[in-house]
């Protein structure tokens, strides 16, 4: 009898500490508002910085449109994958990471082909305004996306960090291609791509602490 009373007392103690748990909404419903807000934010930044002078002509070039479309697709699918990965079992759909990862491989192959055909000339190293623009375009989206997915309890912090920076980096690349008129391989790799590589390095280093339960 004493043992039974002890067990009942233990159960009462444990149940007395229980608190209501707020269920997470479906990843699609959680991430979609972020995508809308992120695109709206970047539209505001682009308006503030101004469009590249030759944008009208560039939009008639299939390679340029393909690059923008590919970056936009990576940004959207990467964000949704981050939403799924923020849930411990990814709702049984961890395979979704294949989509943005494959598109990123296509993007890198595309950039490599462009660099090989056009040549790579290292630009003069200084603080270029595109570097500042990239930081402006990337900081708010990555901060808000990180806060969003932290509400979950990921068991894949590395993949979650990669998908997050992939989404934000693709958004930033798209925006920079619309505002900057320098298409040279050296300029785009150093001043467009490198800032997001630095974001990725920092987020990757902090992933386990940032996304811990």
Rosetta blueprint (number, residue, H / E / L):
1 X L
2 X H
3 X H
4 X H
5 X H
6 X H
7 X H
8 X H
9 X H
10 X H
11 X H
12 X H
13 X H
14 X H
15 X H
16 X H
17 X L
18 X L
19 X L
20 X L
21 X L
22 X L
23 X L
24 X L
25 X L
26 X L
27 X H
28 X H
29 X H
30 X H
31 X H
32 X H
33 X H
34 X H
35 X H
36 X H
37 X H
38 X H
39 X H
40 X H
41 X H
42 X H
43 X H
44 X H
45 X H
46 X H
47 X H
48 X H
49 X H
50 X L
51 X L
52 X L
53 X L
54 X L
55 X H
56 X H
57 X H
58 X H
59 X L
60 X L
61 X L
62 X H
63 X H
64 X H
65 X H
66 X H
67 X H
68 X H
69 X H
70 X H
71 X H
72 X H
73 X H
74 X H
75 X H
76 X H
77 X H
78 X H
79 X H
80 X H
81 X H
82 X H
83 X H
84 X H
85 X H
86 X L
87 X L
88 X L
89 X L
90 X H
91 X H
92 X H
93 X L
94 X H
95 X H
96 X H
97 X H
98 X H
99 X H
100 X H
101 X H
102 X H
103 X H
104 X H
105 X H
106 X H
107 X H
108 X H
109 X H
110 X H
111 X H
112 X H
113 X H
114 X H
115 X H
116 X H
117 X H
118 X H
119 X L
120 X L
121 X L
122 X L
123 X L
124 X L
125 X L
126 X L
127 X L
128 X L
129 X H
130 X H
131 X H
132 X H
133 X H
134 X H
135 X H
136 X H
137 X H
138 X H
139 X H
140 X H
141 X H
142 X H
143 X H
144 X H
145 X H
146 X H
147 X H
148 X H
149 X H
150 X H
151 X L
152 X L
153 X L
154 X L
155 X L
156 X L
157 X H
158 X H
159 X H
160 X H
161 X H
162 X H
163 X H
164 X H
165 X H
166 X H
167 X H
168 X H
169 X H
170 X H
171 X H
172 X H
173 X H
174 X H
175 X H
176 X H
177 X H
178 X H
179 X H
180 X L
181 X L
182 X L
183 X L
184 X L
185 X H
186 X H
187 X H
188 X H
189 X H
190 X H
191 X H
192 X H
193 X H
194 X H
195 X H
196 X H
197 X H
198 X H
199 X H
200 X H
201 X H
202 X H
203 X H
204 X H
205 X H
206 X H
207 X H
208 X H
209 X H
210 X H
211 X L
212 X L
213 X L
